[in-house]
Amino acid sequence: MNTYAGSILVLGALVASSLAASIDMPEIHNQFQLLGASVSAAKTRESNLIDPNAMAKGKLGPEEEKSAQFWYDLAYEEIAKRLEQPQLDKRRAKNVILFLGDGMSLSTVAAARIHKGQLKGNTGEEDSLSFERFPYTGLSRTYCSNAQVPDSACTATAYLCGVKTNIVALGVTAAVSFNNCSGSEDPANQVDSIAAWAQAAGKATGIVTTTTLTHASPSGAYAKTTNRFFESDTDILTYGEGKNDPATCTDIATQLITQAPGKNFDVMLGGGIGKFLPNTITDPFNKKGERSDGVNLLSRWQGLHPGGVLAYNRNQLLKVNASRITNLIGTFRSGVMSFNKKADPKEEPTLAEMTRKAIEMVSKRDDGYFLFVEGGLIDYGNHYNSPTYSLSETLQFEQAVQEALDITDPEETLIVVTSDHAHPLTISGYPGRGTPILGLNQDYTDANGVKYATLNYAVGTNQYLDEHGQRIDLTDQIGAEDFIHPSYIHGTVGVHAGDDVGIFATGPQSHLFTGVMQQSTIPHLMAYASCIGKGPTLCDN
């Protein structure tokens, strides 16, 4: 076993005492809201704020969209239209980095821009995020095959595999119905990701996230499953509705460690160590593993990668010398990582720090790399109706983008920044220039003369009404870090929106990422620019 400088915890240390108090957040997405009414949900499912068994039931999509080729053909048409324009950029992208701001609606981008400027003591509106300065921008249409408003699984399948699928599904076509394990295990229904295309071309690959390594967005790079919530074998029993079991359905964590392309990743950084460990082992954060099959997947990974190392805290990660190891896994929480505002800086690395280390790892390959980096907690902040956290996480995300810009060669690295879906966050009411973006609109009131927040959500937990159903004055409440912003419709948690989201691109062939496009065209454009995959590429010319 590699004991690099004695700084990386070996597997035996998984039973050690906690490295830090874990700040755990409940799983936001559960099956009720995503799929339709559930007949009988297990208590562990019901503890989630949104039940995944509710998201896709009763939702049907067009029959022709169940074929992967339908989406491939559509993407190739969109590429061809772009190639009809003068092509001034002849550069091939040796490297591709896809940054994904989960739940980063255009309103979130605008509010974060203002917040960034106001943190500097300025009015704020005139500021800009790092990726807003990219030379090319476009819009992505985010619906999935059977849903007007998507989740993070069907969208991940779109922007990583180039195919739109059913809500909650990952890496399979829309021909696979919900919780149909036999359908998702059938190779005829499976689709490969751009990570697999990159590996076939000899490139290094990796994933980085502030959620878990088995969460919906990063899983789009490697997993093929009917249900994004099948993260461990235990989850298959929890979310399988009694008709699925781990013997016939491979959980996402197992796919990551034992199947291609996951097992070939050079670097994986994020949270979620619990999905990889048996429930007989205590992890470094004083929590039991989640697996029921007794398998220690991290031990199995170490056996497959004897030159690889595992890191469990920020100090260990920063001490890793990428030139001296072959592979790297970093898992920095039992579940999702903490909001940066709440994270212990001694224990949890920032997204920018993880991005830098990941680039160091994948840059060793002469043939280039594909790297996926997700700011996953922007989504959590918006679900909690807390722009205090969603905007903070967006600023962390834009710093990670800037880090990548600073350490990569713009002549050979294509960087694409986008989001998977929007959130119904609004900026409204004619506030004056420089009005605190997290505060009350001082220049406008409702019909009863009561001032209201500049940032509001369509659906959420707090409507702030008095006994007569009239809005109350929030002057003494708004501005606190834990303040929940107002919403119009009462729900258990905030929801996604169906708006188009932004695409921002810089580097070789970045001019192709303009206009309005299907979200599923994004990986085909990246493949075109880097001459990988089975579709049209720059090298064809």
C-alpha positions, 0 to 999 in steps of 0.5 A, a space after each residue: 500500500 502506498 503510504 505517501 510521506 505518511 500523510 495519507 490515512 490508510 484503510 485501517 484508519 477508517 475506524 479512527 476517531 472523528 477528524 472533525 465534527 461533521 455538519 450534515 445536511 439531509 438529502 434534498 431530493 427524494 422520490 415523492 416530488 420527483 416521480 409521483 405519489 408513492 404507494 408505500 415509502 420506507 421510513 428512510 425514504 420519507 426522511 428525505 425532503 423530496 421522495 424520488 419515487 414521486 418524480 417520474 411516475 405517470 410521466 411519459 415522453 415521446 416514443 422517438 426520444 427513447 432512442 439514443 440515436 434520436 439525440 445523437 442526430 439532433 446534436 450532429 444537426 446542431 453542430 452542422 449548423 454552427 459549422 456553416 458559419 465562418 470557422 476562424 478557430 482551427 485549434 484542437 482542444 487537448 484538454 476539456 474541463 466542464 464546470 457544472 453549477 448545480 441549480 445555478 439559474 441565470 438569476 442566481 448568476 446575476 444575484 451572485 455577481 451583485 453579491 460579489 461586488 457588494 462584498 467589496 463595498 461597491 454597489 455590485 451590479 457592475 461586477 462580474 463572475 470569472 466565467 461571465 468574462 468568457 468570450 462566448 455564451 449560449 443557452 441550454 434547454 434543460 427539459 428531460 425526455 418525460 419531464 418539463 422540469 428536470 432533476 440532476 440525473 436526466 440532465 447529467 445524462 444529457 450534458 455528459 452522455 449526449 442523450 436526454 433520458 427520463 427523470 431520475 435515470 442515469 446513463 441509460 436511454 428513455 426506453 428504461 422505465 423507472 426502477 426497471 433494473 433489468 432494463 438499465 443493466 441491458 447494454 442496448 439501453 446504456 449510453 457512454 459518457 464523454 469520460 468514456 470517450 476521453 479514456 478511449 482516446 488515451 486521455 486522463 479523466 476525473 470528477 470533482 464535486 462538493 456533493 458525494 462522488 455518487 451523487 446524480 451530477 458526477 454519476 453521469 460521467 460513469 453510472 448506468 442506472 434506472 434510479 439515481 438513488 441506488 448509490 449503495 446496495 442498501 439504497 437499492 432496498 430502500 428505494 427499489 419499491 420491493 421489486 429490486 435487489 442488489 443481486 440484479 442491480 449494480 449500485 452506483 458506488 460499485 460501478 464507480 470502483 469496479 466498472 469502466 469508466 469509473 474504475 479508470 478515473 485518475 482522480 475523484 474528489 468530493 464527499 460521500 465516503 459512507 456509500 463505499 464502506 460496510 456498516 460494520 466500519 466507522 468512517 473518519 467522521 464517526 459515522 457507520 458505513 452504509 453498505 449491507 453487503 460487507 464490501 469495503 469498496 475503498 479497499 477494493 479500489 486500493 487493490 486495483 490501484 496500488 500506486 494510488 492514495 486516499 485523502 480524508 481531509 484538507 491537509 492530506 489533500 494539499 500535501 499530495 504530490 501528484 507526480 509521485 502517485 498514480 491515482 487519487 480519491 478524496 472523500 471529505 465527509 460521510 455524505 455531502 460536503 458542508 456549505 463553505 460558510 459552515 465548513 471547518 477550513 482545517 478539514 474540508 478543502 475548497 472547491 478551488 483547492 480540489 480543482 487545482 489538485 485534480 488538474 495536477 493529477 490529470 495533467 500528467 497524461 501527454 494525451 490530455 484530459 477530460 475533467 468534470 467539476 461540480 459546485 453542487 451545493 448551489 442547488 442545496 442553498 436554493 432548495 433551502 430558499 437560502 440565497 445566503 448559501 447559494 450565492 456564497 457557493 456560487 462565488 466558491 464555484 467562480 473561484 474554482 473556475 478562476 483557479 483553472 484559468 490561472 493554471 491551464 494553457 488557454 491555447 489547448 484547454 477548452 473550459 465550459 461552464 454551465 448549469 444542469 437546471 434552474 431554480 425559481 429565484 427572482 430579483 424583482 421590484 425596482 430596487 435602487 442601485 446598490 440595494 443589498 441583494 440579500 435584504 429588503 427592497 427599500 424602494 417598493 412595497 406591496 399593495 398594503 405598503 409592506 416592503 418585501 425582499 428583493 430575492 424571492 422563490 416560487 415554492 418554499 417553506 416560509 410565506 411570512 403571513 399574519 393571521 389574516 393572510 397578509 405579509 408581515 414586515 421582515 425588517 427585523 429578520 432579513 439579513 441573518 445568515 440563517 434567514 429563509 427567503 420568502 416564497 409564494 407557494 408553501 412546500 416542504 422544500 424549494 423546487 427546480 425550475 424549467 428555465 434555460 440555463 447559461 453556457 459560458 465557454 473559452 479556449 479552442 472551439 469555444 465559439 461553437 457554444 453560442 445560441 440556444 441548444 439542447 443540453 444533450 448537444 454539449 458533450 458532442 460539442 466538447 467531443 468535436 473540439 477535442 477529437 474524441 467520440 464517434 461523432 463528427 470531430 474537428 480532426 475529420 477536416 
